[in-house]
């Protein structure tokens, strides 16, 4: 792969993402005409555009249902892909994912607690907030336990992450069993991952964390690359290894927590996007992070579109769809994995 | 002419690892342009010494001075511009290109945020040329032989443009041709005034290259001096548990060595 071809990756992904966003906005149980969608979007941005072919109902669907959902899909996909890119570099493992730090299991526990105590149905936005709090608690617990047991190295973090995840998973099971039946479905829907019924509040919350976090991580691209050389070499190059790792993993956890809070579990996106793009643009974070963000956004926008298109009586959960694609990809990558990425 | 400046100096240095002391009372110095080999049997503390000299392990007692200033007082980036460490334990990602890997050696010069400038590109090009791997610049690490990877790590160290170069088993994965290339490169670097300290497993190779040799045994310096004298010493025989003999061969520079098992008793 030459550098010139590598430079084409980001523009191509941008074009593909724009087309996918448009397609995902137009398609749905009520199809909207492309021209009307484009016209309405242009008009909304204060540009000359004609939304008349949409009609008042079409416009309402576009702006209150379709657009926030599609934008949220892009944000969640981009955020998870950035997190995956960072974790794969920090852990020097091309198959690392946000699950390592206990984000997913912590978020699940937070969500089930919010539902169990009835907060989710009475307090606005309580479920995503509780999921986010759960994710952050799990991450902090991993750090704290790894630190106090003198295992704050990579291996210690990894093993502590597994233990904390298992504990949170057990507590989630207990809470689920103890929750009244009519509420259980809310949790199950959330656990399955999906974007149904998400609105602008979700988009705003997601954007605040994902875009800020991704921008800061891009700013730290060079320290991340130095860290990916391994602890000893990074330290010999003058990098404060512990502090850098803490900062990078902290930012990644915030982004992953926010994504999981607004969309539930959307597995394998953080693994697939950077893993598939690394051979094309190389592993330097300055190039891989933007490409992975776009790739992850594209992936989830298309997956959500697919989930809606395939659904008839009930909606196929988004997380299940990404897992159906991601798990075989993961297994194929494992087979082909020639080494350390 | 006065002796070259002492660049790196350890005094009464002790280092602990996992709560047990692995280095005791080490005193040594490395001068500008000097070739110093560190030898010793397995688990003698050679890698620990190198890491302590590089500032990656704290001193439990005593101290290390870099260019006259205690190592602990050096800001990290300034230290990494002055002293480079090259090991055979490198862990770069397989998909990283050789050129990008070597360019990360400029990190101490530019830090996290400053963009690389022409000076950095020139330093990287010089490092690639000096290690003889300029033609591999666009290749990915995963496609290289172990020897080529090792030379890439050395090139990263040279791109730092240090005054002190510490190497831990730099020839570990190299065939004889690449070994000669490596030591020729180190000699070229020394001629620019860089002090080079290398842990070398192969005693004959160490004696052929070094001006001075440091023998470590059970965490202490057992001998320090000219390579031939160190290898001829009783301490060397004790440390390795073998009989070391040097042979002068006409037409060959330096002695050739043979090693025989120590007779029991």
Contacts between the chains, C-beta under 8 A, distances in Angstrom:
chain1	res1	chain2	res2	distance
A	89	B	93	7.6
A	92	B	91	6.1
A	92	B	93	6.6
A	94	B	93	7.8
A	219	B	112	8.0
A	219	B	113	7.3
A	220	B	112	6.6
A	222	B	107	6.7
A	222	B	110	8.0
A	222	B	112	5.2
A	222	B	113	7.5
A	223	B	112	4.9
A	225	B	100	8.0
A	225	B	104	6.1
A	226	B	104	5.7
A	226	B	107	5.2
A	228	B	92	7.6
A	228	B	93	5.7
A	228	B	96	7.9
A	229	B	90	7.3
A	229	B	91	6.4
A	229	B	92	5.4
A	229	B	101	7.8
A	229	B	104	6.5
A	230	B	89	7.5
A	230	B	90	7.0
A	230	B	91	3.4
A	230	B	92	7.6
A	232	B	51	7.6
A	232	B	56	6.6
A	232	B	85	7.7
A	232	B	87	6.5
A	232	B	89	6.4
A	233	B	85	7.7
A	233	B	87	7.5
A	233	B	90	6.3
A	233	B	91	7.1
A	233	B	92	7.9
A	233	B	153	7.9
A	233	B	156	7.9
A	235	B	56	5.3
A	236	B	54	5.7
A	236	B	56	6.4
A	236	B	80	6.6
A	236	B	84	7.1
A	236	B	85	4.0
A	237	B	80	5.2
A	237	B	104	6.9
A	237	B	105	7.1
A	237	B	107	4.8
A	237	B	108	5.8
A	237	B	160	7.4
A	238	B	76	3.9
A	238	B	77	4.4
A	238	B	78	7.9
A	238	B	79	6.3
A	238	B	80	3.4
A	238	B	81	7.8
A	238	B	107	6.8
A	238	B	108	4.5
A	239	B	76	7.4
A	239	B	107	7.0
A	240	B	76	6.5
A	278	B	95	5.4
A	279	B	95	6.6
A	282	B	95	6.3
A	282	B	96	7.2
A	282	B	97	6.3
A	282	B	100	6.9
A	283	B	93	4.8
A	283	B	95	4.7
A	283	B	96	5.2
A	284	B	96	7.5
A	284	B	100	5.6
A	338	B	94	6.6
A	338	B	142	6.2
A	339	B	94	4.6
A	339	B	142	5.7
A	340	B	91	7.1
A	340	B	93	5.8
A	340	B	94	5.3
A	340	B	142	8.0
A	341	B	93	4.8
A	341	B	94	5.7
A	341	B	95	5.5
